[in-house]
């Protein structure tokens, strides 16, 4: 898959998210960014009356989640997304640490976006049994990631966020 194909796929996914938000009764403008969509998503209730965040949690627990966008977690605990075999990509803005086996078994997981400060990787097995081939990091941290003891294992897959 080429980078232009991946960008196109991401653009389509964002468009689909905006469409779903509109269908749930929230207004969305063409200039809305992924970050500006978060509060709108928080206002949505699904057809069963559950909060959207609870529905996402259910998707994580059941392993049916496909994408995570602009997630503001401090760390991802061990085995957090293990077995979420439909998860394809994740975008984190404030993450500080990824623990061992965090994404183990997410065999479709191929894109990780770390938009914030440096994220500590507890162990290289955090991405065991995944298809991870693209890791986008803050431009100023590219060399830090590529030379870090644990992240260097993935150095061929680490790119500047501006290349995204």
HELIX and SHEET records of a PDB file:
HELIX    1   1 UNK A    3  UNK A   23  1                                  21    
HELIX    2   2 UNK A   34  UNK A   42  1                                   9    
HELIX    3   3 UNK A   52  UNK A   62  1                                  11    
HELIX    4   4 UNK A  124  UNK A  127  5                                   4    
HELIX    5   5 UNK A  139  UNK A  141  5                                   3    
HELIX    6   6 UNK A  142  UNK A  147  1                                   6    
HELIX    7   7 UNK A  151  UNK A  157  5                                   7    
HELIX    8   8 UNK A  161  UNK A  163  5                                   3    
SHEET    1   A 5 UNK A  67  UNK A  71  0                                        
SHEET    2   A 5 UNK A  89  UNK A  92  1                                        
SHEET    3   A 5 UNK A 111  UNK A 114  1                                        
SHEET    4   A 5 UNK A 134  UNK A 137  1                                        
SHEET    5   A 5 UNK A 158  UNK A 160  1                                        
SHEET    1   B 3 UNK A  75  UNK A  76  0                                        
SHEET    2   B 3 UNK A  97  UNK A  98  1                                        
SHEET    3   B 3 UNK A 120  UNK A 121  1                                        
END                                                                             
